[in-house]
Each structure stands twice: as C-alpha cells, then as structure tokens.
Amino acid sequence: MSFGTRLTNVRKDKKIAQSELAIKAGIHVNVLGRYERSEATPSVEVAAKLADALDVSLDYLVGKADIDIDQSLLNKVLVIQPLPDEDREHILYSIDGLIQHAKTRIAYKK
C-alpha cells in the first residue's frame, strides 16, 4: 500500500478532515492532498508530524509496520519501563493475569 493510500485511510478512519490534519501537521491542505494522491512524498520531518497528528507510529504510516500500535498503550509501557524492577514486575504480573483472563473469557464465548 502506498504512503498516500495509507495516509488517506488512517485520516478517514480517525474521521479527521484534510483541513484539520493539515493544520495539525503545519502544512498547506493542498500539499496534504498531493501526499494523499501520491503525487508528492513528504520529508521524514513532515511524515513524522503527520504521524503525530494522526496519533500513529511513523513506521505504520510509511508502511514499515502492519500493526497500528495504540499510542495510549505505548505511553503506558513507557511509564512502566523506568519504574524500579520490583514495581515493574508486579505491574507486568498483573497485566499477564488480566490478559489470560480476557483470553479465557473470549475462548468460552465461542
């Protein structure tokens, strides 16, 4: 999938107008339209601004990753990472238990 197609799909999935995205990324709406139509390719800096404005990773936006990682989940991981080892282990143990519970619940719904 081209950058322009992915950009358009993400923008539409998030229900953001071209004009709103252009303002958030600090570019002209006509330039954004050219990116979406694959008539032009943004610089890395502009692509990063677009990814930030869309709340997706740059890797996802440029097609290097097929999974759109939820930015709020990533932010939680970044908060957990610098905690002391003992705290981090307790938090991850709790998360593992909740994940297992959710998987079991889903499996029995089928």
Secondary structure, 3 states (H helix, E strand, C coil): CCHHHHHHHHHHHCCCCHHHHHHHHCCCHHHHHHHHCCCCCCCHHHHHHHHHHHCCCHHHHHCCCCCCCCHHHHHHHHHHCCCCHHHHHHHHHHHHHHHHHHHHHHHHHC
